[in-house]
């Protein structure tokens, strides 16, 4: 195996990305222009392309895509069919999964979770233990233990233990 500095470990079905030295499963696709840090992993059928960055202990997996100038950092996870693009940042212990979409200059950080079809865009910030799910769209900030779900559109700050949205009844 070609050595990348101090990185000598090998894993069957994986290779080290030449730009950053992070682990990439042979089933995943990472462009040479993208960066995958030495402790990061990209696996499953995930794709990282453009000038996207996966840093720290971040994981991108499933059928997720991270592209353009987006960054996934810290211990964040982007999975399933989620898309993170533009100048968006997912950091800390944040999770973006299912069919969630993070775009523009949006930031998802802390222990926040964006799932199902949740969307965070423009300059929105979702942080703390906040959750965005369903078809909710965030254009502002959601923080603390706040939750936006269903068909909510958040264009003003939502914080504390606030919940906004409508759940479908069974």
Secondary structure, 3 states (H helix, E strand, C coil): CCCECCECCCCCCEEECCCCCCEEECCCEECCCCEECCCCEECCCCEECCCCEECCCCEECCCCEECCCCEECCCCEECCCCEECCCCEECCCCEECCCCEECCCCEECCCCEECCCCEECCCCEECCCCEECCCCEECCEECCCCEECCCCEECCCECCCCEECCCCCC
